[in-house]
């Protein structure tokens, strides 16, 4: 425990990444407040799949046994199979135990967050119905967060974990943070009861504890069990390949109700088994996929002496972005949540370091940024490439052999990176620059 810390942290956003940051900092004895707009720790959405990197991070943080015990459900992902969407649904490629050797998880998002929230140390203060509207610099130079109810909270560091439409990002990056674009891709999502699928004649072998990715042209969908195998999470993606990325705009909602007939029409060239699964989605929601494009060049508030940052309306405070606020990306590798979990691990490891103090906090944050930016850029690029492959635009073409070639090894670098080495690299840089003493 870092009993010598002399700074406080305010986390804006109580989703998966914000809560994990609070766990890591709270366990290190750092004073943490979490501010969440909802009335409790809860999450919308469907299932979430995480790779072995998440499992190893939870092990390194010392929370894996308690997390698994707190989960109301989880399914280990022993197999990931790519099959042709059209009849006869031939197998194209599969990843087996050699890739999943450290274990991956398939969980309902709400259950994932509930389990994490149960691990929050008693010292962490949670504040609900707190929607951030602005960041400010107090008279004493400390950053503060202003909320819709008029209240203000001051801390030494603000962590922006407030997701895709991040207010913290807009405040600390100014014009540089205005990068949300509509990708032209749409996702139909729903969790479907297994019994409904069985009653509809879906083959049991397609409902086993494994992930299936059904590939087509300008479309694909993924299915995998959650809630102890009683439900099937389905996410069906469509792509307008001619669509140019345009600014996100101000529409009230990027999630709208859709119909089964609309979904089946989009997948009209798929085969019997695939359409049987999609036909059981009686109330899908259609999500417009938005990303940060291009990805951010910085994750931090501006340094006080940078005139260009002042001109771009950047706020000069100790602030750092994590999760979707930092790197909203395409979901085709299922790596968005895992990347945010990596952020939380690296950031909390550095903030909890015995030599981290208020005086060297800006340098510690820059060390965090230096190791995270290249990793984020790599994952975002690989995720976009995976989408190209799934939709039939991969480097080797849309044939089975071409896709098979492009699918090889696409997850290894993402799932089997040793993040402790990144922490060590950041610490070494801080030592090299004289901000940390060599131990």
C-alpha positions as CSV (number, residue, x, y, z in Angstrom):
1,X,0.0,0.0,0.0
2,X,1.3,3.5,-0.9
3,X,0.8,5.1,2.5
4,X,2.9,8.1,1.4
5,X,0.7,9.4,-1.3
6,X,-0.3,13.1,-1.0
7,X,-2.9,13.5,-3.8
8,X,-6.6,12.8,-4.3
9,X,-8.3,11.5,-7.4
10,X,-11.8,12.1,-8.9
11,X,-13.0,9.6,-11.4
12,X,-15.7,10.8,-13.7
13,X,-17.7,7.8,-14.9
14,X,-18.6,4.6,-13.1
15,X,-18.5,2.1,-15.9
16,X,-16.1,-0.9,-16.1
17,X,-13.0,1.1,-16.5
18,X,-13.8,3.8,-14.0
19,X,-14.7,1.3,-11.3
20,X,-11.5,-0.8,-12.0
21,X,-9.5,2.4,-11.6
22,X,-11.2,3.1,-8.3
23,X,-10.4,-0.5,-7.1
24,X,-6.7,-0.2,-8.0
25,X,-6.3,3.2,-6.4
26,X,-8.4,2.4,-3.4
27,X,-6.5,-0.8,-2.7
28,X,-3.3,1.4,-2.8
29,X,-4.6,3.7,-0.1
30,X,-5.2,6.7,-2.4
31,X,-8.3,8.8,-1.7
32,X,-10.7,8.3,-4.5
33,X,-14.2,9.6,-5.4
34,X,-16.2,8.2,-8.2
35,X,-19.0,10.2,-9.9
36,X,-21.6,8.4,-12.0
37,X,-24.5,9.9,-13.8
38,X,-26.8,6.9,-13.2
39,X,-28.5,6.0,-9.9
40,X,-26.3,3.0,-9.3
41,X,-23.4,1.1,-10.8
42,X,-25.2,-0.4,-13.8
43,X,-24.5,-0.9,-17.5
44,X,-26.7,-1.1,-20.6
45,X,-25.8,-3.3,-23.6
46,X,-25.6,-7.0,-24.1
47,X,-22.7,-9.4,-23.6
48,X,-19.1,-8.6,-23.3
49,X,-16.2,-10.9,-24.3
50,X,-12.8,-10.3,-22.9
51,X,-9.6,-12.0,-23.8
52,X,-6.8,-13.6,-21.7
53,X,-5.2,-10.2,-21.2
54,X,-8.1,-9.2,-18.9
55,X,-7.8,-12.4,-16.8
56,X,-4.1,-11.8,-16.3
57,X,-4.6,-8.2,-15.4
58,X,-7.2,-9.2,-12.7
59,X,-4.6,-11.7,-11.5
60,X,-1.9,-9.1,-11.3
61,X,-4.2,-6.7,-9.4
62,X,-5.1,-9.5,-6.9
63,X,-8.8,-9.5,-7.6
64,X,-9.4,-12.4,-9.9
65,X,-10.7,-15.0,-7.4
66,X,-13.0,-12.5,-5.7
67,X,-14.2,-11.2,-9.1
68,X,-15.1,-14.7,-10.4
69,X,-16.8,-15.5,-7.1
70,X,-18.9,-12.4,-7.4
71,X,-19.9,-13.0,-10.9
72,X,-23.5,-14.3,-11.2
73,X,-22.5,-15.9,-14.5
74,X,-19.6,-16.4,-16.8
75,X,-18.6,-18.7,-19.6
76,X,-15.1,-19.6,-20.4
77,X,-14.5,-19.2,-24.1
78,X,-12.6,-22.3,-25.2
79,X,-13.1,-21.9,-28.9
80,X,-13.7,-19.1,-31.5
81,X,-14.9,-20.4,-34.8
82,X,-15.4,-18.5,-38.1
83,X,-18.0,-20.0,-40.4
84,X,-19.5,-19.0,-43.7
85,X,-22.8,-17.2,-43.3
86,X,-24.3,-18.8,-46.4
87,X,-25.3,-22.4,-46.6
88,X,-23.8,-24.9,-45.9
89,X,-22.0,-22.9,-43.1
90,X,-18.6,-24.4,-43.8
91,X,-15.9,-23.7,-41.2
92,X,-13.4,-21.2,-42.4
93,X,-11.0,-20.9,-39.4
94,X,-10.9,-21.5,-35.7
95,X,-8.9,-20.5,-32.7
96,X,-8.6,-23.1,-30.0
97,X,-6.9,-23.7,-26.6
98,X,-3.5,-22.5,-27.9
99,X,-4.9,-19.0,-28.2
100,X,-7.2,-19.1,-25.2
101,X,-4.6,-20.9,-23.0
102,X,-4.9,-18.2,-20.3
103,X,-8.7,-18.1,-20.5
104,X,-11.2,-15.6,-21.9
105,X,-14.6,-14.7,-20.5
106,X,-18.0,-14.2,-21.9
107,X,-20.2,-12.3,-19.5
108,X,-23.3,-10.1,-19.5
109,X,-22.1,-6.5,-19.2
110,X,-24.3,-5.6,-16.2
111,X,-23.1,-8.7,-14.4
112,X,-19.5,-7.8,-15.1
113,X,-19.9,-4.3,-13.7
114,X,-21.9,-5.5,-10.7
115,X,-19.1,-8.0,-9.8
116,X,-16.5,-5.3,-10.1
117,X,-18.4,-2.8,-8.0
118,X,-18.7,-5.4,-5.2
119,X,-14.9,-5.2,-5.0
120,X,-14.7,-1.5,-4.4
121,X,-12.8,-0.8,-1.1
122,X,-14.8,0.8,1.6
123,X,-12.5,3.9,1.4
124,X,-13.8,4.7,-2.1
125,X,-16.6,7.2,-2.1
126,X,-19.3,6.6,-4.8
127,X,-21.5,9.5,-5.9
128,X,-24.6,8.8,-8.1
129,X,-26.8,11.1,-10.1
130,X,-23.7,13.2,-10.8
131,X,-23.5,14.2,-14.5
132,X,-20.4,16.2,-15.4
133,X,-20.9,19.3,-17.4
134,X,-17.6,21.1,-17.0
135,X,-14.0,20.9,-15.7
136,X,-12.5,24.0,-14.2
137,X,-9.3,25.2,-12.7
138,X,-9.8,26.3,-9.1
139,X,-8.1,29.4,-7.7
140,X,-5.5,27.2,-6.1
141,X,-4.7,25.6,-9.4
142,X,-6.4,22.3,-8.6
143,X,-8.9,20.9,-11.1
144,X,-12.5,20.7,-10.2
145,X,-15.6,19.0,-11.7
146,X,-18.9,20.8,-12.0
147,X,-22.2,18.8,-12.2
148,X,-25.7,19.4,-13.5
149,X,-27.0,19.8,-10.0
150,X,-24.6,22.8,-9.4
151,X,-22.3,20.9,-7.1
152,X,-18.5,21.1,-7.6
153,X,-15.8,18.6,-6.5
154,X,-12.1,19.4,-6.3
155,X,-9.3,16.9,-6.6
156,X,-5.6,16.8,-7.5
157,X,-6.3,14.5,-10.5
158,X,-9.3,14.0,-12.7
159,X,-9.7,10.7,-14.5
160,X,-12.0,10.9,-17.4
161,X,-13.7,7.5,-17.7
162,X,-17.0,8.9,-19.0
163,X,-17.2,7.0,-22.3
164,X,-17.7,7.7,-25.9
165,X,-19.4,11.1,-25.5
166,X,-16.9,12.2,-22.9
167,X,-17.3,15.6,-21.3
168,X,-13.9,15.3,-19.8
169,X,-12.3,14.8,-23.2
170,X,-14.0,17.8,-24.6
171,X,-12.9,19.9,-21.7
172,X,-9.2,18.9,-21.5
173,X,-8.6,18.5,-25.2
174,X,-10.7,21.3,-26.7
175,X,-10.8,21.1,-30.5
176,X,-8.5,18.1,-30.5
177,X,-11.2,16.1,-28.7
178,X,-13.8,16.7,-31.3
179,X,-13.1,13.6,-33.3
180,X,-16.2,11.4,-33.0
181,X,-17.3,10.2,-36.4
182,X,-20.1,8.0,-37.8
183,X,-18.5,5.0,-39.4
184,X,-21.5,4.0,-41.5
185,X,-21.5,0.6,-39.7
186,X,-24.6,-0.5,-37.8
187,X,-25.0,-3.2,-35.2
188,X,-28.1,-5.1,-34.3
189,X,-27.9,-6.4,-30.7
190,X,-30.0,-8.6,-28.5
191,X,-29.6,-11.3,-25.9
192,X,-31.9,-14.3,-26.8
193,X,-33.1,-17.0,-24.5
194,X,-31.6,-20.4,-25.4
195,X,-34.9,-22.1,-25.1
196,X,-36.4,-19.9,-27.8
197,X,-33.5,-20.8,-30.1
198,X,-34.0,-24.5,-29.5
199,X,-37.7,-24.2,-30.1
200,X,-36.9,-22.5,-33.4
201,X,-34.9,-25.5,-34.4
202,X,-31.4,-24.0,-34.0
203,X,-28.8,-26.9,-33.7
204,X,-27.5,-27.4,-30.2
205,X,-23.9,-27.6,-31.5
206,X,-24.3,-23.9,-32.5
207,X,-25.2,-23.0,-29.0
208,X,-22.4,-24.6,-27.1
209,X,-20.0,-22.5,-24.9
210,X,-18.0,-21.1,-27.8
211,X,-18.1,-18.1,-30.1
212,X,-19.2,-18.3,-33.7
213,X,-18.5,-15.5,-36.2
214,X,-20.7,-15.9,-39.3
215,X,-19.0,-14.2,-42.2
216,X,-20.6,-12.6,-45.3
217,X,-20.1,-9.7,-47.7
218,X,-20.5,-6.3,-46.1
219,X,-21.9,-8.1,-43.0
220,X,-21.3,-10.6,-40.3
221,X,-22.6,-11.6,-36.9
222,X,-21.1,-13.0,-33.7
223,X,-22.9,-15.3,-31.2
224,X,-21.8,-16.7,-27.9
225,X,-23.6,-17.9,-24.7
226,X,-23.8,-15.8,-21.5
227,X,-25.5,-16.2,-18.1
228,X,-24.3,-19.8,-17.6
229,X,-25.4,-20.8,-21.1
230,X,-29.0,-19.8,-20.7
231,X,-28.9,-16.9,-23.1
232,X,-27.2,-16.2,-26.4
233,X,-25.6,-12.9,-27.1
234,X,-25.9,-11.9,-30.7
235,X,-24.4,-8.8,-32.4
236,X,-25.0,-8.5,-36.2
237,X,-22.9,-5.9,-38.1
238,X,-23.7,-4.3,-41.4
239,X,-21.5,-2.0,-43.4
240,X,-22.0,0.6,-46.1
241,X,-18.5,0.4,-47.6
242,X,-19.0,3.5,-49.7
243,X,-19.8,5.6,-46.5
244,X,-17.3,8.3,-45.7
245,X,-16.6,8.9,-42.0
246,X,-18.4,12.1,-41.1
247,X,-18.7,14.0,-37.8
248,X,-21.0,12.4,-35.4
249,X,-23.6,15.2,-35.3
250,X,-26.0,15.8,-32.5
251,X,-28.7,13.2,-32.8
252,X,-30.3,12.5,-29.5
253,X,-29.6,8.7,-29.6
254,X,-27.2,6.5,-31.5
255,X,-29.3,3.5,-30.4
256,X,-32.7,3.0,-32.0
257,X,-35.3,0.1,-32.0
258,X,-35.2,-2.2,-35.1
259,X,-37.4,-4.9,-36.3
260,X,-36.7,-8.6,-37.0
261,X,-37.8,-8.1,-40.6
262,X,-35.3,-5.3,-41.1
263,X,-32.5,-7.5,-39.7
264,X,-33.5,-10.5,-41.8
265,X,-33.6,-8.4,-44.9
266,X,-30.0,-7.2,-44.2
267,X,-28.9,-10.8,-44.0
268,X,-31.2,-12.2,-46.7
269,X,-28.3,-14.1,-48.4
270,X,-27.4,-16.0,-45.2
271,X,-28.2,-19.7,-44.8
272,X,-30.9,-21.5,-42.8
273,X,-29.1,-21.9,-39.4
274,X,-27.8,-18.3,-39.4
275,X,-31.2,-16.9,-40.2
276,X,-32.8,-19.1,-37.6
277,X,-30.7,-17.4,-35.0
278,X,-31.3,-13.9,-36.3
279,X,-35.0,-14.7,-36.6
280,X,-35.2,-15.2,-32.8
281,X,-34.1,-11.6,-32.2
282,X,-37.6,-10.3,-31.7
283,X,-36.7,-6.8,-30.4
284,X,-33.2,-5.9,-31.6
285,X,-31.7,-2.5,-31.0
286,X,-29.7,-0.9,-33.8
287,X,-26.5,0.8,-32.8
288,X,-24.7,3.4,-35.0
289,X,-21.0,2.7,-34.6
290,X,-19.0,5.8,-33.7
291,X,-15.3,6.0,-33.1
292,X,-12.6,8.6,-32.5
293,X,-10.9,9.2,-35.9
294,X,-8.1,9.7,-36.0
295,X,-7.1,8.4,-32.6
296,X,-6.0,11.0,-30.1
297,X,-2.4,12.2,-29.9
298,X,-2.6,12.9,-26.2
299,X,-4.6,11.6,-23.3
300,X,-3.7,14.4,-20.9
301,X,-4.7,17.9,-19.9
302,X,-2.5,20.7,-21.3
303,X,0.7,21.8,-19.7
304,X,0.3,25.3,-18.4
305,X,3.1,26.8,-20.6
306,X,1.8,25.6,-24.0
307,X,0.4,28.6,-25.9
308,X,-1.0,26.5,-28.7
309,X,-3.0,24.5,-26.1
310,X,-4.5,27.7,-24.8
311,X,-5.5,28.8,-28.3
312,X,-7.2,25.4,-28.8
313,X,-9.3,25.9,-25.6
314,X,-7.5,23.1,-23.8
315,X,-7.7,23.1,-20.0
316,X,-4.4,23.2,-18.1
317,X,-5.1,20.7,-15.3
318,X,-4.0,17.3,-14.1
319,X,-6.4,15.2,-16.1
320,X,-6.1,11.9,-17.9
321,X,-8.4,9.9,-20.2
322,X,-9.1,6.2,-20.0
323,X,-11.4,3.7,-21.8
324,X,-13.7,4.8,-24.6
325,X,-13.2,8.4,-23.6
326,X,-9.5,7.9,-24.7
327,X,-9.9,5.5,-27.6
328,X,-13.4,4.7,-28.8
329,X,-12.6,2.2,-31.6
330,X,-14.3,-0.3,-33.9
331,X,-15.4,-3.4,-32.0
332,X,-14.4,-6.1,-34.5
333,X,-11.8,-7.7,-32.2
334,X,-13.9,-7.3,-29.1
335,X,-10.9,-5.4,-27.7
336,X,-12.5,-2.1,-26.6
337,X,-13.3,-3.1,-23.0
338,X,-10.0,-5.0,-22.7
339,X,-8.0,-1.9,-23.9
340,X,-9.7,0.1,-21.2
341,X,-8.9,-2.5,-18.6
342,X,-5.3,-2.2,-19.7
343,X,-5.5,1.5,-19.2
344,X,-6.8,1.1,-15.7
345,X,-4.0,-1.4,-14.8
346,X,-1.2,0.7,-16.1
347,X,-2.5,4.0,-14.7
348,X,-3.2,2.7,-11.3
349,X,0.1,0.8,-11.1
350,X,1.9,4.0,-11.8
351,X,-0.2,6.2,-9.5
352,X,0.2,3.7,-6.7
353,X,3.9,3.5,-7.1
354,X,5.6,4.4,-3.7
355,X,7.5,7.3,-5.4
356,X,4.4,9.0,-7.0
357,X,3.6,12.3,-5.4
358,X,1.6,15.4,-6.2
359,X,4.9,17.1,-7.2
360,X,5.7,14.6,-9.9
361,X,2.1,13.8,-10.9
362,X,2.4,15.5,-14.4
363,X,5.5,13.5,-15.2
364,X,3.9,10.2,-14.0
365,X,0.9,10.9,-16.3
366,X,3.2,11.6,-19.2
367,X,5.0,8.3,-18.6
368,X,1.5,6.6,-18.7
369,X,0.7,8.3,-21.9
370,X,4.0,7.4,-23.5
371,X,3.4,3.6,-23.1
372,X,-0.3,3.7,-23.8
373,X,-0.5,5.7,-27.0
374,X,1.4,3.2,-29.2
375,X,-0.5,0.3,-27.7
376,X,-3.9,2.0,-28.3
377,X,-3.0,2.9,-31.9
378,X,-2.0,-0.7,-32.6
379,X,-5.2,-2.2,-31.2
380,X,-7.4,0.3,-33.0
381,X,-5.6,-0.4,-36.3
382,X,-5.9,-4.2,-35.8
383,X,-9.6,-3.8,-34.9
384,X,-10.3,-1.8,-38.1
385,X,-8.3,-4.4,-40.2
386,X,-10.3,-7.2,-38.6
387,X,-13.5,-5.5,-39.7
388,X,-12.2,-5.3,-43.2
389,X,-11.5,-9.1,-43.2
390,X,-14.9,-10.0,-41.7
391,X,-16.8,-7.8,-44.3
392,X,-14.8,-9.3,-47.2
393,X,-12.2,-6.5,-47.8
394,X,-9.1,-8.0,-46.2
395,X,-5.7,-7.8,-47.8
396,X,-6.0,-11.4,-49.1
397,X,-9.5,-11.1,-50.4
398,X,-13.0,-12.4,-49.6
399,X,-12.4,-16.1,-50.5
400,X,-12.3,-18.7,-47.7
401,X,-8.5,-19.1,-48.3
402,X,-8.0,-15.3,-48.3
403,X,-9.9,-14.8,-45.1
404,X,-8.1,-17.8,-43.5
405,X,-4.8,-16.2,-44.3
406,X,-5.8,-12.9,-42.8
407,X,-7.3,-14.4,-39.7
408,X,-4.2,-16.1,-38.6
409,X,-2.5,-14.6,-35.5
410,X,-4.7,-11.5,-35.4
411,X,-5.4,-11.8,-31.7
412,X,-2.0,-13.0,-30.4
413,X,-0.4,-9.6,-30.0
414,X,-3.5,-8.2,-28.3
415,X,-4.3,-11.0,-25.9
416,X,-0.8,-12.1,-25.0
417,X,1.0,-8.8,-24.3
418,X,2.7,-8.6,-20.8
419,X,1.4,-5.3,-19.5
420,X,3.7,-5.4,-16.5
421,X,6.5,-4.7,-19.0
422,X,4.8,-1.5,-20.0
423,X,4.6,-0.5,-16.3
424,X,8.3,-1.3,-15.9
425,X,9.1,0.7,-19.0
426,X,7.2,3.7,-17.7
427,X,9.0,3.5,-14.3
428,X,12.4,3.1,-16.0
429,X,11.7,6.3,-18.0
430,X,10.7,8.2,-14.8
431,X,14.0,7.0,-13.2
432,X,16.0,7.9,-16.3
433,X,14.6,11.5,-16.2
434,X,15.2,11.8,-12.4
435,X,11.5,11.9,-11.4
436,X,11.9,8.5,-9.5
437,X,14.9,7.3,-7.6
438,X,16.4,4.1,-8.7
439,X,15.6,1.3,-6.3
